[in-house]
């Protein structure tokens, strides 16, 4: 998973802007824990496989989920998610996939990162009007080393 977080961190670092007050919190399944900063004005709801963050005004949502690959290759996982959601899918140069779509007039982006060696994949779903807030959260996403 470390390579997955490195790719996300690099992308966010390029777009990261001014820091905001935030609380570092840990989420994710036992075999793939991660931390991220929950900024003031956002609410984090832990899930068995990750976390859902919602801006308190309801304008923006940010979600991170980690799942086993079930032995499937990355392209198959990304294509299956895209088909299920009805989104367009494109492979990025860093080996991740970007799924793009729209729900109720809101543009949604899903970044899918697959670590076939570790048998896990992460999806980061972002939608709403606070692009800077989403970039800031993404820039804080870090892997928690296995114990």
Residue, then its C-alpha position, 0 to 999 in steps of 0.5 A: x500500500x505504501x506505493x499507493x499512498x506515495x502516488x496520491x501524496x505526490x499528486x496532492x503535493x503538486x496541488x496543495x495550497x494553504x494549510x487548514x486547522x485539522x485533526x489527524x485521525x486513523x481509519x481503514x480495515x485492520x490490514x490497511x490502516x491510514x491516517x488523514x487530517x480532518x479539517x475544521x468544518x468537516x465531519x468524518x464517519x468511520x466505515x469498516x473499509x475506510x472513511x467518509x468525510x462530508x463538509x458540514x455545509x453538505x457541499x462536498x464529500x471525500x471518501x477513502x475505501x480499501x478492499x482486497x483485489x480478490x486476485x483480479x488485476x488493476x485494469x479489471x477492477x477499474x473497469x468493473x467499478x467504472x461500469x458499475x458507476x456508469x463513469x468513464x475510466x482512464x489509466x493515468x501515467x502513474x498506474x492509477x485509474x481515474x473514473x469520472x462521472x456525474x450524480x445529481x448534477x455534481x461531478x464526481x472523480x474516483x481515483x483507483x490505486x491497485x497494489x496487486x502484490x499486496x492484494x489490495x486496492x484503494x478508491x478515493x471518491x471526491x465530489x462537490x464544490x470545495x476542490x481546495x478542501x479535497x486537495x488538502x485532505x488528499x495531501x494528508x493521506x498517509x499509510x500506517x505501518x503494519x505492527 
